[in-house]
Amino acid sequence: MTIIGAVAASGAMYLSARTSILKGAQDPGMEQLTDQVKAFLPLLEVPPSTTTLNTFASRLKTNAVIVYQNQRYGSGPSIEELPADLRAQVATDDHTQFQRVVDSSGNATVYLGVPVLQRGTQGATHTGIEAYARVPLSNQQTAIDELASSAWQTAALALPLAVALALLAARQVLRPVRALNTAARELGHGNLNVRLEPKGSDELSELVSTFNTTAAELERTVGELRGMEADARRFVADVSHELRTPLAAMNAVTDVLDEDAAQLPPDTAVAARLVSEETKRLTRLVQDLVEISRFDAGRAELVADEWDLATAIRDTLQARGWRSDTDLVLDLPEGITAWVDRRRLDLIVANLVGNALRHGRPPVEIALRGDASEARIEVTDHGPGIEPSILPHVFDRFTKADTARARSEGSGLGLAIAQENAKLHGGVIEPSNTGTGARFVLRLPRRHR
């Protein structure tokens, strides 16, 4: 703005001074020519004779000339030198005319034209006589050039001041903006106690105060939510641990009932088997909740050792009675090892294969692949696959593939626990649909981290 103001002021000063200089040379010439024409009017005869025209021309100033019927009289400029536009205006108008001309050498000249009018009862009429004068502007042009140079120098001198003022103004405005940007970035990274000191009473100070208020309210709200989340996790963990003892006793009782179910009356046997199944389901749920609470509390530990993955997978399948000659197709090459926690790998594989058997259709394909950096365990079924709307949420807690069922054999925590165990190994589980079923790929680093 300072640069624009300096340039505008210099330009306005230049234009004003230029106009004044030109008018200072032009107006006196016009007045002198007009007065000389008026002074000779009482002696003028119309139509004029050659002698009258020569006398008229001699009464004019040095650079003036009389033109009548395209004939020139006097020692002034020639007819060819006079601008055609100026002659046309003088011939058709009854006012004094002028036109500035700059030749190829850059020399400026103003040409003046006065129509000679004769007053009568019907008003002023054009006599056909025209008076022209030439006023050189070389001195004035020099003064104008010097003025232009001075104006540009003034603007150039104003440039450092403008830059200094601009930097100062920008610094005053941008410093709080940068500080606010830095604080907002820290707030986004979780530093909720960041605050800024408001300075002044302008809009930026109000913005800083609003930011501080927002940050304080956000810190309070997040603190309450974190407290509630911690309470909820502690409650789940406490309840789960408290349920383990009575559930152990209930499992012992249900084991006895299962053994004697054949000797019980039919209705009592059905009720005993139902209680046994529900107790086992409740036991699995409590075990899953306890496992989840360990992950939430950060107490889950990884006891890793180098294992042959093909052997570990076969042991998991055999322990649960899943046989490869019925519903499973195994592709488990020997020699692919990785540093894993055997118990946690067992939970992951059992969960993935169990889900494939329950929710898909046989055969369930289990393939082991590996390269220098990672090992991959792929579990693929031939069922209906996973709904696209559920696919991004399969690892969310209590998410079930069939949302229409109120109850199922699973707790809805199995995949969440499997993913947490995979992350604990430094790996990940990737779900997808193959078009003919669902596929889960467990990626594990082969080297110990």
C-alpha positions as CSV (number, residue, x, y, z in Angstrom):
1,M,0.0,0.0,0.0
2,T,2.9,2.4,0.7
3,I,4.4,1.7,-2.7
4,I,1.1,2.1,-4.4
5,G,0.5,5.4,-2.5
6,A,4.0,6.7,-3.3
7,V,3.6,5.8,-7.0
8,A,0.1,7.3,-7.1
9,A,1.3,10.5,-5.4
10,S,4.3,10.9,-7.7
11,G,2.1,10.2,-10.7
12,A,-0.5,12.7,-9.7
13,M,2.2,15.3,-9.0
14,Y,3.7,14.7,-12.3
15,L,0.4,14.9,-14.2
16,S,-0.6,18.1,-12.4
17,A,2.8,19.8,-12.9
18,R,2.9,18.7,-16.6
19,T,-0.5,20.2,-17.2
20,S,0.5,23.4,-15.5
21,I,3.7,23.7,-17.5
22,L,2.0,23.1,-20.8
23,K,-0.8,25.5,-20.0
24,G,1.8,28.1,-19.0
25,A,3.2,28.0,-22.6
26,Q,0.0,27.3,-24.4
27,D,-2.5,29.8,-22.8
28,P,-0.4,33.0,-23.3
29,G,0.2,32.1,-27.0
30,M,-3.6,31.5,-27.5
31,E,-4.4,34.9,-25.8
32,Q,-1.8,36.7,-27.8
33,L,-3.0,35.3,-31.1
34,T,-6.6,36.0,-30.3
35,D,-5.9,39.6,-29.3
36,Q,-3.9,40.2,-32.5
37,V,-6.8,38.9,-34.6
38,K,-9.3,41.0,-32.7
39,A,-7.1,44.1,-33.1
40,F,-7.1,43.8,-36.9
41,L,-10.8,43.0,-37.3
42,P,-11.8,46.7,-37.7
43,L,-9.4,47.0,-40.7
44,L,-10.4,43.8,-42.4
45,E,-12.3,43.8,-45.6
46,V,-14.4,40.8,-46.7
47,P,-13.6,39.4,-49.1
48,P,-10.0,40.4,-48.3
49,S,-7.4,41.4,-50.9
50,T,-3.9,40.0,-51.1
51,T,-2.6,43.3,-49.7
52,T,-5.0,43.1,-46.7
53,L,-4.0,39.5,-46.0
54,N,-0.2,40.3,-46.1
55,T,-0.8,43.2,-43.8
56,F,-2.8,41.0,-41.5
57,A,0.0,38.5,-41.4
58,S,2.6,41.1,-40.7
59,R,0.6,42.2,-37.6
60,L,0.9,38.7,-36.1
61,K,3.7,37.3,-34.1
62,T,6.8,35.7,-35.7
63,N,5.6,32.0,-35.8
64,A,2.1,32.9,-37.0
65,V,0.5,32.6,-40.5
66,I,-2.8,33.6,-42.2
67,V,-4.5,31.0,-44.4
68,Y,-7.2,31.9,-46.9
69,Q,-8.6,29.7,-49.6
70,N,-5.8,27.3,-49.0
71,Q,-3.2,30.1,-49.6
72,R,-0.6,31.0,-47.0
73,Y,0.4,34.5,-46.0
74,G,3.1,35.3,-43.5
75,S,6.4,33.8,-42.4
76,G,5.0,31.2,-40.0
77,P,4.5,27.4,-40.5
78,S,3.7,26.1,-44.0
79,I,0.2,24.7,-44.7
80,E,1.7,21.2,-45.0
81,E,3.1,21.5,-41.5
82,L,-0.2,22.4,-39.9
83,P,-2.1,19.3,-38.5
84,A,-5.0,18.4,-40.8
85,D,-7.2,17.7,-37.8
86,L,-6.6,21.2,-36.4
87,R,-7.4,22.8,-39.8
88,A,-10.7,20.8,-40.0
89,Q,-11.7,21.9,-36.5
90,V,-10.9,25.6,-37.2
91,A,-12.8,25.5,-40.4
92,T,-16.0,24.2,-38.8
93,D,-15.9,25.8,-35.3
94,D,-15.9,29.3,-34.0
95,H,-13.6,28.8,-31.0
96,T,-9.9,28.8,-30.7
97,Q,-8.4,25.4,-31.2
98,F,-5.0,23.8,-30.4
99,Q,-3.2,20.5,-30.9
100,R,0.1,19.2,-29.5
101,V,2.4,17.3,-31.8
102,V,5.5,15.3,-31.0
103,D,7.8,14.7,-34.0
104,S,10.0,11.6,-34.6
105,S,12.9,13.3,-32.7
106,G,10.8,13.7,-29.6
107,N,10.4,17.5,-29.9
108,A,7.0,18.8,-28.8
109,T,5.1,21.7,-30.4
110,V,1.7,23.1,-29.9
111,Y,-0.2,24.5,-32.9
112,L,-2.9,27.2,-32.3
113,G,-5.8,28.0,-34.7
114,V,-8.2,30.9,-34.6
115,P,-11.1,31.3,-37.0
116,V,-11.6,34.9,-38.1
117,L,-15.3,35.8,-37.6
118,Q,-17.3,38.8,-38.8
119,R,-20.1,40.1,-36.6
120,G,-23.4,41.1,-38.1
121,T,-27.1,41.4,-37.4
122,Q,-27.5,37.7,-37.8
123,G,-24.5,36.8,-35.5
124,A,-21.0,35.8,-36.2
125,T,-20.1,34.3,-39.6
126,H,-16.9,32.6,-40.7
127,T,-14.9,34.8,-43.1
128,G,-12.9,31.9,-44.4
129,I,-9.7,33.5,-43.0
130,E,-7.8,31.4,-40.5
131,A,-4.9,32.4,-38.2
132,Y,-2.4,29.8,-37.1
133,A,0.6,30.0,-34.7
134,R,3.3,27.6,-33.7
135,V,4.6,27.5,-30.1
136,P,7.7,25.3,-29.6
137,L,7.7,23.4,-26.3
138,S,11.3,22.3,-26.1
139,N,12.0,24.1,-22.9
140,Q,8.8,22.9,-21.4
141,Q,9.5,19.3,-22.5
142,T,12.9,19.5,-20.8
143,A,11.2,20.6,-17.6
144,I,8.6,17.8,-17.9
145,D,11.3,15.2,-18.4
146,E,13.1,16.5,-15.4
147,L,9.9,16.4,-13.5
148,A,9.3,12.8,-14.6
149,S,12.7,11.8,-13.5
150,S,12.2,13.5,-10.1
151,A,8.9,11.7,-9.7
152,W,10.5,8.3,-10.4
153,Q,13.3,9.1,-8.0
154,T,10.8,10.0,-5.3
155,A,9.0,6.7,-5.8
156,A,12.4,4.8,-5.7
157,L,13.3,6.5,-2.5
158,A,9.9,5.6,-1.1
159,L,10.5,1.9,-1.9
160,P,12.9,1.1,1.1
161,L,10.5,2.9,3.4
162,A,7.6,1.0,1.9
163,V,9.4,-2.4,2.3
164,A,10.3,-1.5,5.9
165,L,6.8,-0.5,6.8
166,A,5.4,-3.6,5.0
167,L,7.7,-6.0,6.9
168,L,6.9,-4.2,10.2
169,A,3.2,-4.4,9.6
170,A,3.4,-8.0,8.4
171,R,5.4,-9.0,11.4
172,Q,2.9,-7.4,13.8
173,V,0.1,-9.3,12.0
174,L,1.7,-12.6,11.2
175,R,3.5,-13.2,14.5
176,P,0.3,-13.9,16.5
177,V,-1.1,-15.8,13.5
178,R,2.0,-18.0,13.4
179,A,1.8,-18.5,17.2
180,L,-1.9,-19.4,16.8
181,N,-1.1,-21.9,14.0
182,T,1.7,-23.5,16.1
183,A,-0.7,-23.8,19.1
184,A,-3.5,-25.2,17.0
185,R,-1.0,-27.8,15.7
186,E,0.1,-28.8,19.2
187,L,-3.6,-29.0,20.2
188,G,-4.2,-31.3,17.3
189,H,-1.3,-33.5,18.4
190,G,-2.9,-33.9,21.8
191,N,-1.2,-31.2,23.9
192,L,-4.4,-29.9,25.4
193,N,-2.8,-27.6,27.9
194,V,-1.4,-25.2,25.3
195,R,-2.4,-21.6,25.8
196,L,-1.5,-18.2,24.3
197,E,-1.1,-14.9,25.9
198,P,-3.5,-12.3,24.3
199,K,-1.9,-8.9,23.6
200,G,-3.7,-5.7,22.7
201,S,-7.4,-5.3,22.1
202,D,-7.7,-6.0,18.3
203,E,-9.4,-8.8,16.5
204,L,-6.4,-11.1,16.8
205,S,-6.4,-10.7,20.5
206,E,-10.0,-11.7,20.6
207,L,-9.2,-14.7,18.4
208,V,-6.5,-15.7,20.8
209,S,-8.9,-15.4,23.8
210,T,-11.4,-17.5,21.9
211,F,-8.7,-20.1,21.2
212,N,-7.8,-20.3,24.9
213,T,-11.4,-20.7,25.9
214,T,-11.9,-23.4,23.3
215,A,-8.7,-25.2,24.3
216,A,-9.7,-25.1,28.0
217,E,-13.1,-26.5,27.3
218,L,-11.7,-29.2,25.1
219,E,-9.2,-30.1,27.8
220,R,-12.0,-30.4,30.3
221,T,-14.2,-32.4,28.1
222,V,-11.4,-34.8,27.0
223,G,-10.3,-35.2,30.6
224,E,-13.9,-36.2,31.6
225,L,-14.1,-38.6,28.7
226,R,-10.7,-40.2,29.5
227,G,-11.8,-40.5,33.1
228,M,-15.1,-42.2,32.1
229,E,-13.2,-44.5,29.7
230,A,-10.7,-45.4,32.4
231,D,-13.6,-46.1,34.8
232,A,-15.4,-48.2,32.2
233,R,-12.2,-50.3,31.5
234,R,-11.6,-50.7,35.2
235,F,-15.2,-51.7,35.7
236,V,-15.0,-54.3,32.9
237,A,-11.7,-55.7,34.2
238,D,-13.0,-55.9,37.8
239,V,-16.2,-57.5,36.8
240,S,-14.4,-60.0,34.6
241,H,-12.0,-60.9,37.3
242,E,-14.8,-61.2,39.9
243,L,-16.7,-63.5,37.6
244,R,-13.8,-65.9,37.1
245,T,-14.1,-67.6,40.4
246,P,-17.9,-68.3,40.4
247,L,-17.6,-69.4,36.7
248,A,-14.9,-71.9,37.6
249,A,-17.3,-73.4,40.1
250,M,-20.2,-73.3,37.6
251,N,-18.0,-75.1,35.0
252,A,-17.2,-77.8,37.5
253,V,-20.9,-78.3,38.2
254,T,-21.8,-78.3,34.5
255,D,-19.1,-80.9,33.8
256,V,-20.7,-83.2,36.4
257,L,-24.1,-82.5,34.9
258,D,-22.8,-83.3,31.4
259,E,-21.5,-86.7,32.6
260,D,-24.8,-87.6,34.3
261,A,-27.1,-86.1,31.6
262,A,-27.8,-89.6,30.2
263,Q,-29.2,-90.7,33.6
264,L,-31.4,-87.6,34.1
265,P,-35.1,-87.3,33.0
266,P,-35.3,-85.9,29.4
267,D,-36.5,-82.4,30.3
268,T,-33.8,-82.1,33.1
269,A,-31.1,-83.4,30.7
270,V,-32.1,-80.7,28.1
271,A,-31.9,-78.0,30.8
272,A,-28.6,-79.3,32.0
273,R,-27.1,-79.2,28.6
274,L,-28.5,-75.7,28.0
275,V,-27.0,-74.5,31.3
276,S,-23.6,-76.1,30.3
277,E,-23.5,-74.4,26.9
278,E,-24.5,-71.0,28.3
279,T,-21.9,-71.3,31.1
280,K,-19.2,-72.2,28.5
281,R,-20.2,-69.2,26.4
282,L,-20.2,-66.9,29.4
283,T,-16.8,-68.3,30.3
284,R,-15.4,-67.5,26.9
285,L,-16.9,-64.0,27.0
286,V,-15.3,-63.3,30.4
287,Q,-11.9,-64.7,29.1
288,D,-12.2,-62.4,26.1
289,L,-13.1,-59.4,28.3
290,V,-10.1,-60.1,30.6
291,E,-7.8,-60.3,27.5
292,I,-9.2,-57.0,26.1
293,S,-8.7,-55.3,29.5
294,R,-5.1,-56.3,29.5
295,F,-4.6,-54.7,26.1
296,D,-6.5,-51.5,27.2
297,A,-4.4,-51.3,30.3
298,G,-1.1,-51.8,28.4
299,R,-0.3,-54.9,30.4
300,A,-0.2,-57.4,27.5
301,E,3.2,-58.9,27.2
302,L,4.8,-60.7,24.3
303,V,6.9,-63.8,25.1
304,A,8.5,-64.4,21.7
305,D,10.7,-67.2,20.4
306,E,11.6,-68.5,17.0
307,W,9.0,-71.1,15.8
308,D,8.4,-73.0,12.7
309,L,5.0,-71.6,11.6
310,A,3.8,-74.6,9.8
311,T,4.2,-76.7,12.9
312,A,2.5,-74.1,15.1
313,I,-0.5,-73.9,12.7
314,R,-0.9,-77.7,12.6
315,D,-0.8,-77.9,16.4
316,T,-3.5,-75.2,16.7
317,L,-5.8,-77.2,14.3
318,Q,-5.1,-80.5,16.0
319,A,-5.8,-79.1,19.4
320,R,-9.3,-78.1,18.3
321,G,-10.1,-81.2,16.4
322,W,-10.0,-79.5,12.9
323,R,-8.8,-82.1,10.5
324,S,-7.4,-81.3,7.1
325,D,-9.1,-84.3,5.4
326,T,-12.6,-82.9,5.9
327,D,-13.1,-79.2,5.8
328,L,-9.6,-77.8,5.5
329,V,-7.1,-77.5,2.7
330,L,-3.6,-76.9,4.0
331,D,-0.7,-75.4,2.1
332,L,2.0,-75.2,4.8
333,P,5.5,-75.5,3.5
334,E,8.2,-76.3,6.1
335,G,11.0,-74.1,7.0
336,I,9.2,-70.7,7.3
337,T,10.1,-69.4,10.8
338,A,9.3,-66.2,12.7
339,W,9.7,-64.8,16.2
340,V,6.2,-65.2,17.7
341,D,4.4,-65.7,21.0
342,R,3.2,-69.3,20.6
343,R,0.1,-68.8,22.8
344,R,-0.9,-65.6,21.0
345,L,-0.3,-67.0,17.6
346,D,-2.6,-69.9,18.6
347,L,-5.4,-67.5,19.5
348,I,-5.0,-65.6,16.2
349,V,-5.1,-68.7,14.0
350,A,-7.9,-70.4,16.0
351,N,-10.0,-67.2,15.7
352,L,-9.5,-66.8,11.9
353,V,-10.1,-70.5,11.1
354,G,-13.0,-70.8,13.6
355,N,-14.7,-67.8,12.0
356,A,-14.1,-69.2,8.5
357,L,-15.7,-72.5,9.5
358,R,-18.7,-70.9,11.3
359,H,-19.6,-68.1,8.8
360,G,-18.2,-69.4,5.5
361,R,-18.4,-72.7,3.6
362,P,-15.8,-75.4,3.2
363,P,-13.3,-75.9,2.1
364,V,-11.3,-73.4,4.2
365,E,-7.9,-72.9,2.6
366,I,-5.0,-72.2,5.0
367,A,-1.8,-71.1,3.1
368,L,1.6,-70.1,4.5
369,R,3.9,-67.8,2.5
370,G,7.1,-66.0,3.4
371,D,9.9,-63.9,2.1
372,A,13.0,-62.4,3.7
373,S,11.1,-59.8,5.8
374,E,7.7,-61.2,6.6
375,A,5.6,-64.3,6.9
376,R,1.9,-64.4,5.7
377,I,-0.8,-66.7,6.9
378,E,-3.8,-66.7,4.6
379,V,-7.2,-68.1,5.6
380,T,-9.8,-68.2,2.8
381,D,-13.3,-69.6,2.9
382,H,-15.9,-70.1,0.2
383,G,-18.9,-68.6,1.9
384,P,-20.9,-65.4,1.2
385,G,-18.1,-63.1,2.1
386,I,-18.2,-60.0,4.3
387,E,-20.8,-57.3,3.7
388,P,-19.0,-54.2,2.2
389,S,-20.6,-52.0,4.9
390,I,-19.2,-54.3,7.7
391,L,-15.7,-54.9,6.1
392,P,-14.1,-51.7,7.5
393,H,-15.4,-52.5,11.0
394,V,-14.7,-56.2,11.3
395,F,-12.1,-55.5,14.0
396,D,-14.4,-53.3,16.0
397,R,-15.4,-54.8,19.3
398,F,-18.8,-56.6,19.4
399,T,-19.0,-56.5,15.6
400,K,-20.7,-59.5,14.1
401,A,-20.9,-60.5,10.5
402,D,-24.6,-61.3,10.8
403,T,-26.2,-58.3,12.5
404,A,-29.7,-59.8,12.2
405,R,-28.8,-62.5,14.7
406,A,-29.3,-61.4,18.3
407,R,-27.1,-64.2,19.6
408,S,-24.2,-66.2,18.1
409,E,-21.5,-68.6,19.3
410,G,-19.0,-65.8,19.3
411,S,-18.7,-62.8,21.6
412,G,-17.9,-60.3,18.9
413,L,-14.5,-59.8,20.5
414,G,-12.5,-62.5,18.8
415,L,-11.3,-60.5,15.8
416,A,-10.6,-57.5,17.9
417,I,-8.4,-59.7,20.2
418,A,-6.7,-61.3,17.1
419,Q,-5.8,-57.9,15.7
420,E,-4.4,-56.7,19.0
421,N,-2.3,-59.8,19.2
422,A,-1.1,-59.2,15.6
423,K,-0.1,-55.6,16.5
424,L,1.7,-56.8,19.5
425,H,3.9,-58.9,17.2
426,G,4.4,-55.8,15.0
427,G,2.1,-57.3,12.3
428,V,-1.4,-56.8,11.0
429,I,-4.5,-58.7,9.8
430,E,-5.9,-57.6,6.4
431,P,-9.5,-58.6,5.6
432,S,-10.9,-58.8,2.0
433,N,-13.4,-60.4,-0.2
434,T,-12.3,-62.7,-3.0
435,G,-15.6,-62.8,-4.9
436,T,-16.2,-66.4,-3.7
437,G,-15.7,-65.9,0.0
438,A,-13.7,-64.0,2.6
439,R,-10.0,-63.9,3.1
440,F,-7.9,-62.8,6.1
441,V,-4.2,-62.4,5.7
442,L,-2.0,-62.3,8.9
443,R,1.3,-60.5,8.2
444,L,4.1,-61.1,10.7
445,P,7.7,-59.9,10.7
446,R,10.1,-62.8,10.7
447,R,12.8,-61.1,12.8
448,H,12.4,-60.2,16.5
449,R,11.9,-56.5,17.1
